[in-house]
Amino acid sequence: MTKADLDRIESELRIVLPRSYRELMSSFPVPAHAGNCDTDLWDDATALIEYNQDLRRRKRGPWTADFFFIGDPVSSSGNALDLRDSEAAVWWVDHCDLSANSSGAIAPSFEVWASKYVADVREDLKRDGIDPDLVGAD
């Protein structure tokens, strides 16, 4: 994502993204997944805006601007940043329902979560014979 993409997310969703998220996403660490909207960490500004807007419009368990959906590996559940938290804790959100008993924080910060996630994804791609640094390799 570009700085303009990140600015557009903030503007259209009326949120402030954590610095750690902006920094990581402005130089997406898994080029093989660049532009994706089917992993735990999406790299498509338009898809992120649309999905967050859809979640906010839901009749059951609507999202507030306190949370920013960041990805879902096509599982009906997703990951979100808690924007109320200065460290941007990462939540796993069961069926995208923030009020579900099984929804809650899975990492104390985006930085901690992303470090592990990126390392795991890069290793998985290598194990599958895919160069994680090659744009569009997956």
C-alpha positions as CSV (number, residue, x, y, z in Angstrom):
1,M,0.0,0.0,0.0
2,T,1.1,3.5,-0.6
3,K,0.9,6.4,1.8
4,A,-2.0,7.7,-0.2
5,D,-3.8,4.4,0.3
6,L,-3.3,4.5,4.0
7,D,-4.4,8.1,4.1
8,R,-7.6,7.2,2.1
9,I,-8.4,4.4,4.6
10,E,-8.1,6.9,7.5
11,S,-10.2,9.5,5.7
12,E,-13.0,7.2,4.4
13,L,-13.3,5.3,7.7
14,R,-12.6,8.3,9.9
15,I,-10.0,6.6,12.0
16,V,-6.3,7.0,12.8
17,L,-4.2,4.0,11.9
18,P,-1.4,3.0,14.3
19,R,2.0,4.0,13.2
20,S,3.2,0.4,13.4
21,Y,0.5,-0.6,10.9
22,R,1.2,2.3,8.6
23,E,5.0,1.5,8.6
24,L,4.6,-2.2,7.9
25,M,1.9,-1.8,5.2
26,S,3.8,0.9,3.4
27,S,6.5,-1.6,2.6
28,F,4.5,-4.8,2.6
29,P,6.8,-7.5,3.9
30,V,5.5,-10.4,1.8
31,P,5.7,-9.3,-1.8
32,A,4.3,-12.6,-2.9
33,H,1.0,-11.6,-1.2
34,A,1.0,-8.0,-2.4
35,G,-2.5,-6.7,-3.1
36,N,-4.2,-9.7,-1.4
37,C,-7.6,-9.8,0.3
38,D,-7.6,-13.4,1.3
39,T,-5.0,-13.8,4.1
40,D,-4.8,-12.7,7.7
41,L,-3.3,-9.4,6.6
42,W,-4.9,-7.8,3.6
43,D,-2.9,-5.5,1.3
44,D,-5.8,-4.0,-0.7
45,A,-6.9,-0.5,0.6
46,T,-10.2,-0.6,-1.4
47,A,-11.2,-4.0,-0.1
48,L,-10.3,-3.0,3.5
49,I,-12.4,0.1,3.3
50,E,-15.4,-1.7,1.8
51,Y,-15.2,-4.6,4.3
52,N,-14.9,-2.3,7.3
53,Q,-17.8,-0.2,6.0
54,D,-19.9,-3.4,5.6
55,L,-19.0,-4.5,9.1
56,R,-20.2,-1.2,10.5
57,R,-23.5,-1.5,8.7
58,R,-24.3,-4.9,10.0
59,K,-27.5,-5.2,12.0
60,R,-26.2,-7.9,14.3
61,G,-23.1,-6.9,16.2
62,P,-22.0,-3.8,14.2
63,W,-18.4,-2.7,14.4
64,T,-17.5,0.7,15.7
65,A,-14.7,2.9,14.6
66,D,-12.8,1.5,17.6
67,F,-11.9,-1.5,15.6
68,F,-10.2,-1.9,12.2
69,F,-10.5,-5.2,10.4
70,I,-7.2,-6.1,8.9
71,G,-7.7,-9.5,7.3
72,D,-9.4,-12.9,7.1
73,P,-8.1,-16.0,5.3
74,V,-11.6,-16.7,3.9
75,S,-12.8,-18.2,7.1
76,S,-15.7,-16.0,8.1
77,S,-13.7,-14.8,11.1
78,G,-11.1,-12.1,11.0
79,N,-8.4,-10.1,12.7
80,A,-8.8,-6.5,13.8
81,L,-6.8,-3.8,15.4
82,D,-8.2,-2.3,18.7
83,L,-7.8,1.4,17.9
84,R,-8.6,2.3,21.6
85,D,-5.3,0.7,22.6
86,S,-2.2,2.7,22.1
87,E,-0.3,-0.5,21.2
88,A,-3.1,-1.6,18.8
89,A,-3.8,-5.0,20.3
90,V,-4.8,-7.5,17.6
91,W,-8.1,-9.3,18.1
92,W,-9.3,-12.5,16.6
93,V,-13.0,-11.9,15.9
94,D,-15.2,-15.0,15.7
95,H,-17.5,-14.8,12.7
96,C,-16.7,-11.0,12.7
97,D,-18.8,-10.6,15.8
98,L,-17.0,-8.5,18.3
99,S,-19.4,-9.5,21.1
100,A,-18.9,-13.3,20.6
101,N,-17.5,-14.9,23.7
102,S,-14.5,-16.3,21.8
103,S,-13.6,-13.0,20.3
104,G,-10.8,-11.1,21.9
105,A,-7.2,-10.0,22.0
106,I,-4.6,-12.5,20.6
107,A,-1.6,-10.2,20.7
108,P,-0.7,-7.2,22.8
109,S,0.2,-5.1,19.8
110,F,0.2,-5.1,16.1
111,E,4.0,-5.1,16.1
112,V,4.1,-8.3,18.1
113,W,1.4,-10.0,16.0
114,A,2.8,-8.9,12.7
115,S,6.4,-10.0,13.5
116,K,5.2,-13.6,14.2
117,Y,2.7,-13.6,11.3
118,V,5.1,-12.3,8.7
119,A,7.8,-14.8,9.8
120,D,5.4,-17.7,9.7
121,V,3.9,-16.7,6.3
122,R,7.4,-16.3,4.7
123,E,8.5,-19.7,6.1
124,D,5.3,-21.4,4.8
125,L,5.8,-19.9,1.3
126,K,9.4,-21.1,1.2
127,R,8.4,-24.5,2.4
128,D,5.9,-24.6,-0.5
129,G,8.6,-23.6,-3.0
130,I,7.4,-20.0,-3.4
131,D,9.7,-17.1,-3.1
132,P,8.1,-14.7,-0.6
133,D,9.9,-11.8,-2.1
134,L,8.7,-12.3,-5.7
135,V,5.7,-10.1,-6.4
136,G,2.7,-12.2,-7.4
137,A,4.4,-15.5,-6.8
138,D,1.5,-17.1,-5.0
